[in-house]
Amino acid sequence: MLVLPPWSHGLEPSDAELDAIEAEMPLISAEVELLDALIVLLDRPASEFDGRRVRRAHRRVLAARRDAANKSCPVPPPAVA
């Protein structure tokens, strides 16, 4: 039988780390929305509605990145495809 030790105090995120995650949540949510829009396109050809949805989601990602940069929040660099 495997016995796991309880969490030690050093493994929990600090308040500063939690604040950083909270500051990045708008960007994370916008990126998830963009991924959802792109995943839909894997199963079917793009319609006019799908194109608008992808463009709208992409604009939200850009706006979230701009807002994060204006708040001087550390933002990860965009992924290069």
N, C-alpha and C positions, 0 to 999 in steps of 0.2 A: 504494500500500500504506500502510495506516495503522499507525503505530508508537505504541504506548502507553508512556508513561514508567512506570518502576517507582514503587511507592507511596513517597510521601515520609513522613518521620517525623511530620509534622503531621496526616496523614489517619487514622492509626490511633487507636482509642479509648484513652483513658488508663486507668490502673488504677482510678481512682475511677469512671469511666463503666462499666467492666466489673463493678465491685462493685455499682453501682446496678442494672444489668441482672440480675445474679445475685439480688439482693434481691427484685426484682419477679417472678422466674420462677414462684413459686407462684401469684400472681395471674394471670399470663399463661396458665399452664396451665389454671387454672380457667375463665378466660374462653373459651379454645379449646374446652374440654369443653362449655361451655354453648352455644357456637355450633354445635358438631357436633350436639348434641341438637336444636337448633332447625332446623337444615338438614334433618334427617331428616323433620321435620314438613311440609316444603314439598312432598314427593312423595306423601304419603298422609295420611289422616285420623289424628288422634291416638288411640292406644289408651291403656288404663290404664297400661301399662308405659311408654309414651312420656311421659305426664304425670308419672310418678314420676321418670323420668330427668331431665326438665327441672327439676323442683323440686329434686332432689338436686344437680344442677349449679349451680342458682341459689344454693342454700345454701352450696356450696363457694366460689363467687365472694364471697359475703358474708363467709364465714369468712376467706378470704384477705385481703380488704380490712380486716377487723377486725384480723387479725394484723399486717398491714403498718402500720396506724395505731398499734397498740400498740408497734411497734418504731420508730415515728416515721420510717418509710421514706416517701420521696415517692411518692405514688400519684396517677396521673392521675384527674381527676374522672370519674364515670360518664357514659357517653354518654346524651344525651337523645334519645329517639326522637320 
